[in-house]
Amino acid sequence: MIGALPSTAAATPADDAAHLLLVDDDRRIRALMSRYLMGRGYRVTTAVDALDARVHLKSLSFDLIVLDVMMPGENGFEFAAALRQESQVPILMLTARSDARDRVRGLELGADDYLVKPFEPEELSLRIASILRRSAPRDEAPPRMAVRFGRFIFHVARGELREGDDIVRLTERERIMLKLLAQSAGAPVSREALAGDIDAGSERTIDVQVNRLRRKIERDPANPQFLQTVRGAGYRLIVER
């Protein structure tokens, strides 16, 4: 559990190592997570609350934010919602709440993954590595390709969604899902494929991700024209041929 982190060599992380921002009001947990993750080769900056995190975000660039939900003042849910208005930096939310509704709420607000306290440090490290792996740019991009549906055009190679001349902001998970759907071009994509290597937890989790994406591309998300449910098979994206 987080209270019994194993000792890790205090090596100095490389200059190009992934930079993590840990936001948690518990001083002991911040110190333990920071020491453990630095021992795993990450650069780590800590913040005591949302206000402190904003100060760091103004001057530093981060590859991932580990964000506690229960904080005084602006809580993690509120901070994640505000952050998603201006940034798509991956977010791993931490909480002592095990209620599925809280997990769903975090994902709806744009979190990439969700970890319930207490947790094993190795699981924290694996979750972080998984998110960073999914969000890392590919050295060899596939041939440039785009699909069109309604007012939107999605450039698969660079993961860019446009509505006319405007870029539609996507979370990293939404971008990955849209790539899979676009490359299938009308054929169903299973929930398992859309979940990838994230801990989906339940079909409800995947449905939340899909519904969030629908709100960005559908006039009526309750009656989707483009991102359709295929009963028993998953989802498909209806594109122009």
ZIGITA-V916805 format. One record per pair of residues at least 6 apart in sequence whose C-alpha atoms are under 8 Angstrom apart, sorted by sequence separation. I is the first residue (numbers start at 1). J is the second residue. D is the distance in Angstrom with one decimal. If there is no record, write none. Layout:
i = <I | I>
j = <J | J>
d = <D | D>
This chain:
i = <24 | 37 | 38 | 47 | 69 | 70 | 107 | 147 | 148 | 154 | 155 | 161 | 162 | 181 | 200 | 215 | 218 | 229 | 230 | 23 | 37 | 46 | 68 | 69 | 107 | 146 | 147 | 154 | 160 | 161 | 181 | 214 | 218 | 228 | 229 | 22 | 68 | 69 | 106 | 146 | 147 | 153 | 154 | 160 | 161 | 181 | 218 | 227 | 228 | 47 | 67 | 115 | 146 | 147 | 152 | 153 | 161 | 180 | 217 | 218 | 227 | 228 | 34 | 145 | 146 | 152 | 153 | 211 | 214 | 226 | 227 | 228 | 34 | 80 | 103 | 144 | 145 | 146 | 152 | 153 | 195 | 226 | 227 | 22 | 34 | 144 | 145 | 151 | 152 | 191 | 194 | 226 | 93 | 144 | 151 | 214 | 225 | 226 | 113 | 143 | 144 | 180 | 142 | 160 | 191 | 30 | 141 | 159 | 76 | 141 | 159 | 177 | 93 | 98 | 113 | 176 | 91 | 92 | 95 | 97 | 112 | 91 | 92 | 93 | 94 | 95 | 96 | 97 | 159 | 27 | 90 | 91 | 92 | 93 | 94 | 95 | 96 | 20 | 22 | 24 | 25 | 26 | 49 | 90 | 91 | 92 | 93 | 94 | 95 | 96 | 19 | 20 | 21 | 22 | 23 | 24 | 25 | 49 | 92 | 94 | 156 | 17 | 18 | 19 | 20 | 21 | 22 | 23 | 24 | 25 | 50 | 65 | 67 | 69 | 10 | 13 | 17 | 18 | 19 | 20 | 21 | 22 | 23 | 24 | 49 | 50 | 64 | 65 | 66 | 67 | 68 | 69 | 70 | 84 | 3 | 12 | 13 | 17 | 19 | 21 | 23 | 50 | 63 | 64 | 65 | 66 | 67 | 68 | 69 | 70 | 84 | 156 | 2 | 5 | 8 | 11 | 12 | 14 | 23 | 62 | 63 | 64 | 65 | 66 | 67 | 68 | 156 | 8 | 10 | 11 | 13 | 14 | 15 | 64 | 66 | 77 | 81 | 154 | 3 | 7 | 10 | 12 | 13 | 14 | 50 | 77 | 80 | 81 | 2 | 6 | 9 | 11 | 13 | 23 | 80 | 2 | 5 | 8 | 80 | 8 | 21 | 77 | 147 | 174 | 92 | 173 | 174 | 135 | 134 | 174 | 21 | 90 | 19 | 20 | 23 | 90 | 188 | 191 | 19 | 20 | 21 | 22 | 23 | 24 | 25 | 190 | 191 | 18 | 19 | 20 | 21 | 22 | 23 | 24 | 189 | 190 | 191 | 18 | 19 | 20 | 21 | 22 | 23 | 90 | 188 | 189 | 190 | 18 | 20 | 25 | 188 | 189 | 24 | 25 | 188 | 189 | 168 | 188 | 187 | 188 | 186 | 187 | 185 | 186 | 184 | 185 | 186 | 184 | 185 | 186 | 181 | 185 | 181 | 182 | 181 | 182 | 112 | 112 | 110 | 112 | 64 | 152 | 130 | 131 | 64 | 130 | 63 | 127 | 149 | 88 | 90 | 88 | 90 | 88 | 88 | 36 | 40 | 113 | 113 | 33 | 37 | 149 | 149 | 148 | 149 | 147 | 148 | 147 | 107 | 108 | 104 | 107 | 108 | 107 | 104 | 108 | 2 | 3 | 5 | 6 | 2 | 5 | 1 | 2 | 1 | 2 | 1 | 2 | 1>
j = <30 | 43 | 44 | 53 | 75 | 76 | 113 | 153 | 154 | 160 | 161 | 167 | 168 | 187 | 206 | 221 | 224 | 235 | 236 | 30 | 44 | 53 | 75 | 76 | 114 | 153 | 154 | 161 | 167 | 168 | 188 | 221 | 225 | 235 | 236 | 30 | 76 | 77 | 114 | 154 | 155 | 161 | 162 | 168 | 169 | 189 | 226 | 235 | 236 | 56 | 76 | 124 | 155 | 156 | 161 | 162 | 170 | 189 | 226 | 227 | 236 | 237 | 44 | 155 | 156 | 162 | 163 | 221 | 224 | 236 | 237 | 238 | 45 | 91 | 114 | 155 | 156 | 157 | 163 | 164 | 206 | 237 | 238 | 34 | 46 | 156 | 157 | 163 | 164 | 203 | 206 | 238 | 106 | 157 | 164 | 227 | 238 | 239 | 127 | 157 | 158 | 194 | 157 | 175 | 206 | 46 | 157 | 175 | 93 | 158 | 176 | 194 | 111 | 116 | 131 | 194 | 110 | 111 | 114 | 116 | 131 | 111 | 112 | 113 | 114 | 115 | 116 | 117 | 179 | 48 | 111 | 112 | 113 | 114 | 115 | 116 | 117 | 42 | 44 | 46 | 47 | 48 | 71 | 112 | 113 | 114 | 115 | 116 | 117 | 118 | 42 | 43 | 44 | 45 | 46 | 47 | 48 | 72 | 115 | 117 | 179 | 41 | 42 | 43 | 44 | 45 | 46 | 47 | 48 | 49 | 74 | 89 | 91 | 93 | 35 | 38 | 42 | 43 | 44 | 45 | 46 | 47 | 48 | 49 | 74 | 75 | 89 | 90 | 91 | 92 | 93 | 94 | 95 | 109 | 29 | 38 | 39 | 43 | 45 | 47 | 49 | 76 | 89 | 90 | 91 | 92 | 93 | 94 | 95 | 96 | 110 | 182 | 29 | 32 | 35 | 38 | 39 | 41 | 50 | 89 | 90 | 91 | 92 | 93 | 94 | 95 | 183 | 36 | 38 | 39 | 41 | 42 | 43 | 92 | 94 | 105 | 109 | 182 | 32 | 36 | 39 | 41 | 42 | 43 | 79 | 106 | 109 | 110 | 32 | 36 | 39 | 41 | 43 | 53 | 110 | 33 | 36 | 39 | 111 | 40 | 53 | 109 | 182 | 209 | 128 | 209 | 210 | 172 | 172 | 213 | 62 | 131 | 61 | 62 | 65 | 132 | 230 | 233 | 62 | 63 | 64 | 65 | 66 | 67 | 68 | 233 | 234 | 62 | 63 | 64 | 65 | 66 | 67 | 68 | 233 | 234 | 235 | 63 | 64 | 65 | 66 | 67 | 68 | 135 | 233 | 234 | 235 | 64 | 66 | 71 | 234 | 235 | 71 | 72 | 235 | 236 | 216 | 236 | 236 | 237 | 236 | 237 | 236 | 237 | 236 | 237 | 238 | 237 | 238 | 239 | 235 | 239 | 236 | 237 | 237 | 239 | 171 | 172 | 171 | 173 | 128 | 217 | 197 | 198 | 132 | 198 | 132 | 198 | 226 | 169 | 171 | 170 | 172 | 171 | 172 | 121 | 125 | 198 | 199 | 121 | 125 | 238 | 239 | 239 | 240 | 239 | 240 | 240 | 205 | 208 | 205 | 208 | 209 | 209 | 208 | 212 | 117 | 118 | 120 | 121 | 118 | 121 | 118 | 119 | 119 | 120 | 120 | 121 | 121>
d = <6.2 | 7.9 | 6.4 | 5.2 | 5.7 | 6.4 | 7.1 | 5.7 | 6.4 | 5.7 | 6.4 | 5.9 | 5.5 | 7.9 | 6.7 | 5.6 | 6.0 | 4.6 | 6.9 | 7.7 | 7.3 | 7.8 | 8.0 | 3.9 | 7.8 | 6.6 | 5.4 | 4.4 | 7.2 | 5.5 | 7.8 | 5.4 | 6.8 | 5.6 | 6.6 | 6.9 | 5.7 | 6.1 | 7.4 | 5.4 | 6.7 | 6.0 | 6.3 | 7.8 | 7.5 | 6.5 | 7.1 | 6.9 | 5.4 | 7.9 | 6.3 | 7.6 | 4.2 | 7.5 | 7.0 | 5.4 | 7.8 | 7.4 | 7.9 | 7.9 | 5.8 | 6.4 | 6.1 | 5.9 | 5.5 | 5.6 | 6.6 | 7.2 | 7.3 | 7.9 | 4.7 | 7.5 | 7.8 | 7.9 | 6.5 | 7.4 | 5.5 | 7.7 | 4.6 | 7.8 | 6.5 | 5.4 | 6.5 | 7.6 | 7.5 | 7.0 | 6.0 | 5.7 | 6.7 | 7.3 | 7.5 | 4.8 | 7.3 | 5.1 | 6.6 | 6.7 | 7.6 | 7.2 | 7.7 | 6.5 | 7.9 | 7.3 | 5.7 | 7.8 | 6.6 | 6.8 | 6.1 | 5.9 | 7.7 | 7.8 | 7.8 | 5.6 | 6.6 | 6.1 | 7.9 | 7.9 | 7.7 | 6.1 | 8.0 | 6.6 | 7.3 | 5.0 | 5.9 | 6.4 | 6.1 | 6.7 | 5.6 | 7.6 | 6.9 | 7.6 | 7.0 | 5.4 | 4.9 | 4.8 | 5.0 | 5.1 | 4.7 | 7.0 | 7.2 | 7.9 | 7.7 | 7.5 | 6.6 | 6.0 | 6.9 | 5.6 | 6.2 | 5.8 | 5.6 | 7.0 | 6.1 | 6.1 | 6.0 | 6.3 | 6.0 | 6.5 | 4.6 | 7.4 | 7.3 | 6.7 | 5.8 | 6.8 | 5.5 | 4.6 | 4.9 | 4.9 | 4.7 | 4.7 | 5.4 | 5.8 | 6.2 | 7.2 | 6.8 | 6.7 | 7.4 | 6.5 | 5.6 | 6.1 | 5.8 | 6.2 | 5.6 | 6.1 | 5.8 | 6.2 | 7.7 | 7.3 | 5.9 | 6.3 | 6.0 | 6.1 | 5.8 | 6.1 | 6.7 | 7.6 | 7.7 | 7.4 | 7.8 | 6.1 | 7.6 | 7.2 | 6.0 | 7.5 | 6.4 | 4.9 | 4.8 | 4.8 | 4.7 | 4.6 | 5.3 | 7.9 | 6.6 | 7.2 | 7.4 | 6.9 | 7.7 | 7.3 | 7.9 | 7.1 | 7.2 | 7.3 | 7.0 | 5.9 | 6.2 | 5.9 | 5.8 | 5.8 | 7.7 | 6.1 | 6.9 | 5.9 | 4.9 | 7.9 | 8.0 | 7.5 | 7.0 | 7.9 | 5.4 | 7.9 | 8.0 | 7.3 | 5.2 | 7.4 | 5.7 | 7.7 | 6.3 | 6.4 | 6.5 | 7.2 | 7.7 | 7.6 | 5.3 | 7.3 | 5.8 | 6.7 | 7.1 | 7.8 | 7.1 | 5.1 | 7.2 | 7.5 | 7.7 | 7.2 | 6.6 | 7.2 | 7.5 | 7.9 | 7.9 | 6.1 | 7.7 | 6.4 | 6.5 | 7.2 | 7.6 | 5.8 | 7.4 | 8.0 | 6.7 | 7.8 | 5.1 | 6.0 | 6.5 | 6.1 | 6.1 | 6.6 | 7.9 | 5.6 | 5.3 | 7.6 | 5.3 | 5.1 | 4.8 | 4.8 | 4.9 | 5.2 | 7.0 | 4.2 | 7.4 | 5.8 | 6.9 | 5.8 | 6.1 | 6.2 | 6.0 | 7.7 | 6.3 | 5.4 | 6.5 | 7.9 | 7.2 | 6.0 | 5.9 | 5.3 | 7.0 | 7.7 | 5.2 | 6.0 | 7.7 | 4.5 | 5.7 | 7.9 | 5.4 | 7.5 | 7.6 | 5.2 | 7.7 | 6.3 | 5.0 | 7.9 | 6.7 | 6.5 | 7.8 | 6.2 | 6.0 | 6.4 | 5.6 | 7.7 | 7.8 | 7.4 | 6.6 | 6.4 | 7.9 | 7.6 | 7.2 | 8.0 | 7.4 | 7.5 | 7.4 | 7.9 | 6.9 | 7.8 | 7.7 | 7.1 | 7.0 | 5.5 | 7.0 | 7.8 | 7.9 | 7.1 | 7.6 | 7.9 | 7.2 | 6.8 | 4.8 | 5.7 | 5.8 | 6.4 | 5.6 | 7.1 | 7.8 | 6.4 | 6.5 | 7.2 | 6.9 | 7.0 | 6.9 | 6.4 | 7.6 | 7.9 | 7.9 | 8.0 | 5.9 | 6.2 | 5.4 | 5.6 | 4.8 | 5.9 | 4.4 | 6.0 | 6.6>
